[in-house]
C-alpha cells in the first residue's frame, strides 16, 4: 500500500501511524493530514448546498441580481472540478500533457477576461484578444524559471497548480484593470480631449487618466500580502496543512505564492493599462 510520503507501507504500518497522525479511511482509501482532516462525505455535500443557497437567497433578498448567477456558477464549478479532477489524474504523469493543460488554462483565462473587459466575447470584439498578453506574459516565464531553478519539481502535479494560481491571479488583475481603465477613459473623455489640446500624444493623455484607477486592481493582492496570517490563511497554506505538511513548510510555500502573485499581477496591470491607453484593447462603442 502506498503511504502518505510515497513509500510502500502495510496496512498495519498505517494503523500504527494513525495513532500520531489521525489517518482516516474513506471508501477503502486512507487519508492523512497531520492533525486535521476534511471528511469527504454527505456532510460536505450538505455544507456546499447550504452555502450556495445562502448566496442565492441573500442575493435575491438584497436585490443584487446574483441569485441565478450564484446557482449557475456552483453547478459549473461542480461539473468543471469533477472533469478536471479526472483529467488531472490522467495527465499529471506527463510533462507534455501538463504543458498542454497549462496552455488550455491560459486560453480559458484570456477568453474570460476579454469578455469582462470589453463586454463582448473575442469573436465579436477582436481587440479583446490582446488580454492574452498580460495574462501569459509573467506567469509562464515565472513557472519556467521556478522549474529550471529547482524550486518547483518538473512534475505535472507541481507545475499545474503553480501555473494555475499565477494565471488565475493575472486573469483577475487584467479584468479589473482593463474594466476600470476603460470606464475611466469613457467617463472622463473631456479631460482626455483637454490633454490632447495641450499637445499630449494619445497614449500619454489616456494614461494620465487611466493609470491611477487601474492601479486599484492591485489592492486585493496587496491587502492579502499585508494581512496574511493575521486576517486570512490563504488556500496554499491551508491546502498544505491538510495535505500533511508542517506549518513551517506550508508558510514558506504560501509566502512564495503570495510574492509571486504580487509580481505577476503588477506586470499584468501595467501591461493592461498600456494596451488600453494605446487603443489596443477597447470596447465596441468606442
Secondary structure, 3 states (H helix, E strand, C coil): CECCCCCECCHHHHHHHHHHHCCEEECCEEECCCCCCCCCCHHHHHHHHHHHHHHHHHHHHCCCCCHHHHHHHHHHHHHHHHHHHHHHHHHCCCHHHHHHHHHHHHHHHHHHHHHHHHCCCCCCCHHHHHHHHHHHHCHHHHHHHHHHCCCCCCCHHHHHHHHHHHHHHHHHHHHHHHHHHHHHHHHCHHHHHHHHHCCCCHHHHHHHHHHHHHHHHHHHHHHHHHHECCCECCHHHHHHHHCCCCHHHHHHHHHHHHHHHHHHHHHHHHHHHHHHHCCCCCCCCC
